[in-house]
């Protein structure tokens, strides 16, 4: 396959993005964050946990993308603990505070 063929096949590729309403749509642009539709998690495109799951044959059919972090949050997705640990800690803290009665 020539470089021109590879470039043309990339032009035909579409990605499933999630909008702020939570509805998916197709886009020729991947987005800046990836996510898992079933677990409602978002994270970096180079997340080691996501890449490992993809390499093991999982995750791909549930993979979605986001144009920005605000869209992921508004759509109801949470930060990934593996690649966004600081944001995950902020996200999980209120749940523990509520369950502890603080």
Helices and strands as residue ranges (DSSP letters): H 3-12, E 15-18, E 24-27, E 33-36, E 41-44, H 48-55, G 60-62, E 63-66, H 69-74, E 78-79, H 85-99
